[in-house]
């Protein structure tokens, strides 16, 4: 069955890679209530210093890192 409007879907989010100033996410798309993944996508977020528009020299904050570590695919940060 093809997913489409007006179906309701579930999304799953996990962290595939956690670097010093970046995080790579993976998103799974599921038919509501089903376990079989129907589509997978991903994106990378880089934490930057606004003034310099460059990756943050000190990386992401400890608070953000701790939260993202909870979503890591295998539980091990990839630095």
ZAMIMAR-708744 format. One line per 2 residues: number of its first residue (from 1); their letters; for each residue x, y, z of N, C-alpha, C. Coordinates in nm, 4 decimals. Example, Ala and Ser with C-alpha at 12.3 -4.5 7.8 and 13.67 -1.06 7.14 Angstrom:
1> AS> 1.3190 -0.5690 0.7800 1.2300 -0.4500 0.7800 1.3200 -0.3300 0.7800; 1.2850 -0.2250 0.7080 1.3670 -0.1060 0.7140 1.2900 0.0030 0.7870 $
***
This chain:
1> XX> 0.0838 -0.1177 0.0000 0.0000 0.0000 0.0000 0.0889 0.1249 0.0000; 0.0536 0.2212 -0.0783 0.1266 0.3469 -0.0871 0.0756 0.4417 0.0211 $
3> XX> 0.1679 0.5097 0.0873 0.1281 0.6100 0.1854 0.0866 0.7371 0.1128; -0.0188 0.7984 0.1583 -0.0631 0.9225 0.0962 -0.1758 0.9858 0.1753 $
5> XX> -0.2112 1.1046 0.1368 -0.3187 1.1782 0.2008 -0.4492 1.1041 0.1812; -0.5302 1.0886 0.2794 -0.5313 1.1466 0.4138 -0.4806 1.0509 0.5218 $
7> XX> -0.3943 0.9563 0.4863 -0.3427 0.8600 0.5845 -0.2648 0.9317 0.6949; -0.2654 0.8712 0.8121 -0.1838 0.9199 0.9231 -0.0576 0.8353 0.9277 $
9> XX> 0.0566 0.9003 0.9453 0.1842 0.8292 0.9489 0.2520 0.8491 1.0837; 0.3453 0.7617 1.1136 0.4326 0.7753 1.2297 0.5733 0.8016 1.1784 $
11> XX> 0.6481 0.8834 1.2517 0.7869 0.9112 1.2180 0.8757 0.8673 1.3332; 0.9903 0.8115 1.2993 1.0902 0.7761 1.3993 1.2162 0.8565 1.3730 $
13> XX> 1.2784 0.9062 1.4784 1.3994 0.9875 1.4653 1.5108 0.9238 1.5461; 1.6295 0.9155 1.4849 1.7464 0.8705 1.5591 1.8682 0.9469 1.5113 $
15> XX> 1.9717 0.9435 1.5938 2.0986 1.0074 1.5614 2.1927 0.8992 1.5111; 2.2442 0.9161 1.3898 2.3396 0.8203 1.3337 2.4830 0.8549 1.3693 $
17> XX> 2.5126 0.9843 1.3784 2.6492 1.0272 1.4084 2.6432 1.1561 1.4882; 2.7222 1.1611 1.5933 2.7276 1.2791 1.6785 2.8717 1.3261 1.6836 $
19> XX> 2.8977 1.4402 1.6214 3.0323 1.4963 1.6195 3.0467 1.6073 1.7218; 3.1555 1.6814 1.7116 3.1806 1.7909 1.8052 3.0810 1.9048 1.7851 $
21> XX> 3.0570 1.9409 1.6590 2.9653 2.0519 1.6318 2.8569 2.0148 1.5306; 2.8393 1.8850 1.5053 2.7367 1.8440 1.4095 2.6679 1.7160 1.4554 $
23> XX> 2.5497 1.6963 1.4009 2.4731 1.5750 1.4302 2.4045 1.5311 1.3010; 2.4133 1.4018 1.2706 2.3471 1.3450 1.1531 2.2243 1.2675 1.2003 $
25> XX> 2.1085 1.3085 1.1526 1.9817 1.2464 1.1900 1.9349 1.1513 1.0802; 1.8544 1.0530 1.1202 1.7847 0.9662 1.0259 1.6380 0.9629 1.0675 $
27> XX> 1.5500 0.9760 0.9696 1.4062 0.9762 0.9949 1.3437 0.8592 0.9203; 1.2675 0.7787 0.9917 1.1943 0.6687 0.9305 1.0466 0.7033 0.9228 $
29> XX> 0.9837 0.6677 0.8117 0.8410 0.6929 0.7913 0.7684 0.5586 0.7952; 0.6633 0.5520 0.8760 0.5885 0.4285 0.8968 0.4393 0.4532 0.8779 $
31> XX> 0.3699 0.3529 0.8278 0.2238 0.3587 0.8300 0.1836 0.3523 0.9768; 0.0866 0.4322 1.0163 0.0484 0.4405 1.1571 0.0218 0.3017 1.2153 $
33> XX> 0.0897 0.2731 1.3269 0.0699 0.1474 1.3974 0.1447 0.0282 1.3406; 0.2208 0.0462 1.2330 0.2942 -0.0642 1.1693 0.4434 -0.0521 1.1997 $
35> XX> 0.5127 -0.1660 1.1957 0.6559 -0.1680 1.2262 0.7455 -0.1619 1.1030; 0.6913 -0.1860 0.9852 0.7728 -0.1862 0.8637 0.7971 -0.0438 0.8157 $
37> XX> 0.9249 -0.0092 0.8016 0.9593 0.1252 0.7549 0.9219 0.1380 0.6075; 0.8627 0.2508 0.5716 0.8178 0.2736 0.4336 0.9112 0.3664 0.3576 $
39> XX> 0.9802 0.4530 0.4300 1.0760 0.5444 0.3676 1.1752 0.5889 0.4748; 1.2962 0.6224 0.4299 1.4007 0.6692 0.5209 1.4660 0.7923 0.4595 $
41> XX> 1.4905 0.8904 0.5421 1.5594 1.0108 0.4974 1.6539 1.0565 0.6068; 1.7350 1.1532 0.5753 1.8280 1.2017 0.6757 1.8740 1.3424 0.6465 $
43> XX> 1.9337 1.4010 0.7461 1.9902 1.5346 0.7300 2.0952 1.5573 0.8377; 2.1820 1.6535 0.8130 2.2883 1.6882 0.9065 2.2694 1.8318 0.9532 $
45> XX> 2.2803 1.8506 1.0831 2.2704 1.9833 1.1440 2.4085 2.0199 1.1967; 2.4570 2.1380 1.1600 2.5854 2.1876 1.2098 2.5577 2.3076 1.2991 $
47> XX> 2.6071 2.3006 1.4219 2.5939 2.4120 1.5152 2.7006 2.5152 1.4801; 2.6583 2.6389 1.4535 2.7513 2.7428 1.4089 2.7520 2.8606 1.5063 $
49> XX> 2.8618 2.9343 1.5012 2.8705 3.0606 1.5740 2.8080 3.1669 1.4845; 2.7042 3.2312 1.5318 2.6300 3.3270 1.4491 2.7180 3.4398 1.3965 $
51> XX> 2.8057 3.4898 1.4826 2.8883 3.6039 1.4426 2.9836 3.5684 1.3287; 3.0347 3.4460 1.3296 3.1339 3.4043 1.2304 3.0742 3.3202 1.1182 $
53> XX> 2.9534 3.2694 1.1402 2.8887 3.1803 1.0440 2.9787 3.0613 1.0093; 3.0442 3.0095 1.1122 3.1349 2.8948 1.1003 3.0967 2.7925 1.2070 $
55> XX> 3.1361 2.6661 1.1898 3.1077 2.5672 1.2941 3.1584 2.6147 1.4301; 3.0810 2.5887 1.5325 3.1149 2.6334 1.6675 3.2469 2.5718 1.7128 $
57> XX> 3.3414 2.6564 1.7505 3.4741 2.6102 1.7912 3.4670 2.5189 1.9132; 3.3755 2.5481 2.0043 3.3611 2.4669 2.1253 3.2577 2.3564 2.1089 $
59> XX> 3.2049 2.3415 1.9899 3.1042 2.2389 1.9653 2.9694 2.2784 2.0224; 2.8817 2.1810 2.0325 2.7482 2.2053 2.0871 2.7542 2.2077 2.2391 $
61> XX> 2.6513 2.2621 2.3007 2.6482 2.2681 2.4470 2.6362 2.1274 2.5055; 2.6814 2.1120 2.6284 2.6733 1.9823 2.6967 2.5286 1.9367 2.7117 $
63> XX> 2.4387 2.0308 2.7354 2.2970 1.9967 2.7523 2.2392 1.9377 2.6233; 2.2708 1.9993 2.5114 2.2228 1.9480 2.3825 2.2860 1.8126 2.3533 $
65> XX> 2.4157 1.7998 2.3773 2.4853 1.6725 2.3530 2.4219 1.5589 2.4332; 2.3938 1.5831 2.5606 2.3331 1.4781 2.6441 2.1976 1.4349 2.5879 $
67> XX> 2.1191 1.5308 2.5428 1.9896 1.4972 2.4840 2.0040 1.4158 2.3567; 2.0980 1.4548 2.2709 2.1184 1.3832 2.1450 2.1768 1.2443 2.1671 $
69> XX> 2.2592 1.2288 2.2692 2.3163 1.0967 2.2983 2.2073 0.9949 2.3285; 2.0952 1.0405 2.3807 1.9834 0.9496 2.4100 1.9211 0.8943 2.2822 $
71> XX> 1.9429 0.9625 2.1696 1.8861 0.9199 2.0416 1.9867 0.8478 1.9528; 2.1089 0.8289 2.0026 2.2127 0.7656 1.9206 2.1737 0.6243 1.8812 $
73> XX> 2.2041 0.5911 1.7583 2.1693 0.4608 1.7015 2.2234 0.3454 1.7850; 2.3511 0.3497 1.8213 2.4089 0.2397 1.8992 2.4561 0.2847 2.0368 $
75> XX> 2.4259 0.4084 2.0731 2.4599 0.4580 2.2057 2.6021 0.5077 2.2228; 2.6826 0.5076 2.1163 2.8220 0.5495 2.1263 2.8456 0.6749 2.0426 $
77> XX> 2.8866 0.7869 2.1048 2.9162 0.9070 2.0260 3.0298 0.8826 1.9278; 3.0191 0.9394 1.8083 3.1232 0.9282 1.7062 3.1932 1.0633 1.6972 $
79> X> 3.3016 1.0802 1.7697 3.3728 1.2086 1.7693 3.4866 1.2085 1.6720 $
***
